[in-house]
Amino acid sequence: MIQGLVFDKDGTLFHFGESWDKWAGGVIENLAKGDAPRKKSICEAVNFDTERQTLLPSSPIIAATLAEVAALILPFVDGFTHEELATFLDESAADAPMSPAVPLAPLLQEFKARSLVLGVATNDAEASARNHLSTAQVLEQFDFVVGYDSGHGGKPAPGMLLAFAKAMDLAADQVAMVGDSTHDLRAGRAAGMTTIGVLTGPADRATLTPFADVVLADIGEIPTWLDQQS
């Protein structure tokens, strides 16, 4: 039986596009400093559609760590080392306006009423994740929160997920990994966990299905799915 749920953050707990498109557009404008060729290069590096002001499904910002994103755009910006640019992106991301995929507080309370332990494993920075969860007034509902900089690596490697299982004293097969990207689901498979895909990120059902035990519309469907398993 599933005794723990570990969630990706962006595209899973929060709608991806509604939360990150505006942030990405603002960061690109900030870094381009009015230089049109520079802006074009940055947009191409992160697959940002300037006409629609949206991150394309192929954007590395969707699944990569911000340190990896910093490496991609570093050749097109001035005045930053890689470390400084990664820090800039992390600090900026911490203030990005998050749009919950579903009303989070009542759903998380329902999970707690089922005696499930809850975690967040994100390729965002841990401080940024905690800030977003705190702003949404749900940080205290989670027993475990880690980011790419927490010492367990980033997804699709399974380190974060195995750390959650170990901290919660659970076997991997007692945990379900919930995510909106193949990075999330591949990490779950590598950890030996059940994998639940959700469609609140850029990936469609066909993309997620090969890596997921089930694909749901959003995390609000998990209670019904859990009931079906038991």
N, C-alpha and C positions, 0 to 999 in steps of 0.2 A: 504493500500500500504506500501511496505517496504521503510522506510526512513533512516534506519541505519543498518550498517553491523558491527558486532563485530567478529573478527577473533582470533582463536587460532594462535600461532606462529609456533611451531615446527611441521612439517608434514602438514602444511596448507599454510602459507606464504613461508615456506622453506621446501625443501625435508628433510624428517627425516633422513633416512639412510645416505645420502650423507653428511649431516651436523653433525651427532652425533656419528656414529660408530667409526670414528677415534678418536674423543674426548674421548669416553668411554674407548677405548683401552689404550690410553695414561694415563688416570687417574688411571686405574687399575694397570698398570705397576708402576706408581709413588707410589701408596699406598702399593703395594706388596713388594717393595724394594728387588726384587730378590728371595723372599721366595715362592717357587712353591706351597706348600700347602695353604699358605695364598692367593695367586693369585687364586687358584682353588675355595676357599671358597667365595672370593669376586665375582668371575664370576658367581658362582651358585646363589649368593644372588641377583644379578641384571640381571640374565639370559642373559649372554654374551657368544656367541659362539666363543671360542678362535681360532678354526680352520678356520672359515670363517671371523673372525674379525668383527662380526656384532651383534647388539642387537637383540634378538629374539622377535617375536611379543608379547610375554608374559612379556617382561621386564618392571619393574616398572618405569624405567627411561622414558618410553614413555609417561606416563600420570601422574605419581605421582609428588609431589613437591620434590625438591632436599633435603629439610629437612627430608622428609619421606625416601628418598633414603639413606641419611646419617644414619638414625636409623637402616636401614637394614644391612649396611656394618660396622657399628661401632664395633661390636664384633670381627671383623677380622683385625682391624688396631690398631696400637700403637701410643700413644702420642697425641691423640685428645680427647677432650670432644665432645659431640654431637653438641653443638653450633659451636665449632671450625671446625669440619668436614663439617657441613652445609655451613659455610662461605667459606671454602676452595673450595667446589664444586661450590658454586655460583660464586666465583671470577674466577675459572678456566673456567666455562661455558661462562662467558662474553667474552672470547677470542676464543670460538669455531668458526671455519670457517663455515659460513652459505652459503648454496646453494639455491638460490631462486627457488621456484616451477615453476614460470613463470616470464617473465620480469615484475617486480613489478611496476616501476614508471609509465609506460603508462597505466597500468590497474587501478592503484589507481587514476590517473588523470581522467580517464573515469568515475570512480565512483563519483569523485568530480563534474565533469561536469553534472552528473545526480542529483546533490544536495543531495547526500547521506552523512551522517556523519559516520565516520569510527573509530573503536576502536580495540584494541588488549587486549585480556584477556588470560594470559598464566600462567601455573604452574611453569614456570621459575621465577627467581627473576626479579623485575621491572628494576633494573639497567642493568642487563644482556640483557633484552628485548630491552631497549632503545639503548644499545650499538650495538646490532645486526641490529636494524632498521636504526640507524645512519650510520653504515658501509655500509648498502645497499642503503643509500641515500634516504630513504623514511620516516624517522621519522616525518618530518614536515607534511606529508600527513594525519597523524592520529590525531584525536581530543582527544583521550583518550587512555592511555596505563597503564595497571596494571599487576602486578605479584602476586604470592602467598603471598608475604610479604608486600603488599600495604594496608592491613587492611580490605580486603573484603573476606578473606578466599580463598580456592583453589577449583578448580573443582573436583568432579561433583556437589558440592554445587553451587547455583545460585548467590551468593553474588556479584561476579565480574560483572556479566552480568546485574544484577539489578542496580548496581552502575553506569554502563555505561548509561542505559536507563534514570536514574534519572538525571545524569549530562547533558545529551543531551536533556532533557525535552521531552522524547518520552515515549509512552505507550509500554509495552513489546511486544504487537502484531504488533508494527510498526518496530520491529528489527528482523533481522535474525542472528543467531549464526552459524558461519562457522567453522567446525573442522574436524579433521581426526581420532578422537578416540571416543569411547563411553562415556568417561569422558566429552568431549566437548558437545556432543549431549544430554546427560542426563542433563547437566547443563542448556542447552538451553530449554529443555522441562520443567524442574523445574521452569524456569523463565517465562514460558508462551510465548516463542519466536518461530518463525519459525526456523527449524533446517536444515542446509545444510551440508551433509557429503562430504568429498573429499578423493580421493584415492592416495594422495601423502605422506601418512604415512604408517605404517605397517599393518593397518586393511584393510580387503577386503570388497567388496560390501555387502556380506552376513552378515558380522559382524555389519556394520553400518546401514543397511536398517531398522531394527526394531526401531531405534531411530531417523531416519531422515525423513523429509518431501520429500527430494530429495537427491540422491547421484550423484555427478558429478566427472568427471575425475580429475579436478583441479579447482582452483579459476578462471582461465581464462574463464570458461564456465558460470560464474555467469551473465554477461551482457545478454547473450542470454536467460538464464532462467528468468531473470527479465522482459525481453521483452515479454516472453510467459505469465507471470503472469498478465501483464497489457493488 
